[in-house]
Amino acid sequence: MLTDGKIFVGKSTKPEYLDLKLANRHGLITGATGTGKTVSLQVLAEGFSNAGVPVFAADIKGDLSGVATAGTQKDFIDKRLEKVGLPAFDPKAYPTVFWDVFGEQGHPIRATVSDMGPLLLSRLLELNDTQEGVLNIMFRVAEDEGMAMLDLADLRSMALAVGERSKELSMKYGNVASASVGAIQRRLLVLEEQGADQFFGEPALDIQDLIKTTYDDRGFINLLAADQLFQKPRLYATFLLWLLTRLWDEMPEVGDPDKPKLVFFFDEAHLLFDEAPKALIERVEQVARLIRSKGVGVYFITQNPLDVPDTVSSQLGNRIQHALRAYTPKEQRAVRAAAETFRPNPDLDTERVILELGVGEALVSFLENKGEPSIVQRTLIRPPNGRIGPLTAAERAEVSGRSPYAGKYDTAIDRESAHEILATRREKLAKQKAAEAAAEEGRKGSWANVVFGRGPRGGRSLGEQVARDVGRSIMRRMIGSVTRSVMRSLGLRRR
């Protein structure tokens, strides 16, 4: 529900609204499993869509997919609507586009190796300075020799070629250590085993396709199927690093617009930060600090507020805190930390209320006026208009069939690039070497014919002539020797 440039989220002692002018100051939704985080996320996504703001969300469990179809009226929804002061249920389907790096539950998302570039790749692969230098040489050689770097096969082939030509290339580009080439190949193997060969390639995703609205000015809700992707953390980091960098590079500075140009939701954010490459953490921190000036809002959804690094958490001004559990000392510290992040309400014991919140209730504090946080309020979250829960596979396929990008990304393109060019060169070189070897064998054969084969015009060869003459000489000597022996034995002498 949208009112005067604000998204109605729920009701405390008063209606609670997220101001679109301050929505690009980022946000955080936290709470234990089953307390209503996904519903809060869906309410915000629907509100942004109604306001003409495109949304991109990583959908871990598929629960958000229900936003693509109208919700069903139920008794608990009617009761909640009455409590929050809404007159009636307004079931509505929202324009949704499904994406999937693996291409199984949505349009494939691809990027070229060139788009990623040597700097991001070296950070992602956690290369040292020497290895990073060799990776840069690989990209430079490809550029100088007119070879496109599109997919993982190109990268592997370039690593092999640079290793084979290390002496030659070292004279032009600097030292190419075989140990560094080997390290890069091993890191690429890890990426490949996690499915990066499906991510790198063409057609590459046009970032502008994530920033689209419908004919009636509603923002598309782009959902990334992430159930498999989250099981492959290195590939997920690769995708996010590329996506955040492209957004940073392509979106213009807009200052503080009346509403965001795009809003990101990262569900299960603890999976994002746990054991993430340093390059990804640095990029997320940079985005949290600076990307709001490009009109992009970033919202993290996680179970524990301590899951988000302090450098990121300090940038998250709009907060929805669902119930937490405190059975262990660590959980008790998390409750205390969550309570301390809010602007105090003299009428609430925030730390105690966090433990008492029911399903669908939350402590809410949004930015207001010139950007200061509002006093925290115990709030009943409104129900969404879309379905609460996932779509079936058939429903998902039907929505994908209506997608504005149907057919644009679904078929991979494998045009000639570094891998094919290098394979052709290697094949050509192999044929050349085979021809040279055959010619050498031919030359050896010709000399052998002269020595041991048939001579010209069917005559004897030089070898045969030599053998014949030697044989005759030996035979004459043997006959002479035998004759002399016989004559001596008979007492005869040659006269």
VENFEN-V246682 format. One record per helix or strand of 3 or more residues. SS is the DSSP state (~ for helix, > for strand). FROM is the first residue (numbers start at 1). TO is the last residue. If there is no record, write none. Layout:
<<SS | FROM | TO> <SS | FROM | TO>>
This chain:
<<> | 6 | 11> <> | 15 | 19> <~ | 20 | 25> <> | 27 | 30> <~ | 37 | 50> <> | 54 | 59> <~ | 63 | 68> <~ | 75 | 84> <> | 96 | 100> <~ | 113 | 124> <~ | 129 | 144> <~ | 152 | 164> <~ | 166 | 173> <~ | 178 | 193> <~ | 196 | 199> <~ | 207 | 210> <> | 221 | 225> <~ | 229 | 231> <~ | 233 | 250> <> | 262 | 266> <~ | 269 | 273> <~ | 278 | 294> <> | 296 | 302> <~ | 305 | 307> <~ | 310 | 313> <> | 318 | 321> <~ | 329 | 340> <~ | 350 | 356> <> | 361 | 365> <> | 377 | 381> <~ | 393 | 401> <~ | 418 | 452> <~ | 456 | 458> <~ | 462 | 489>>
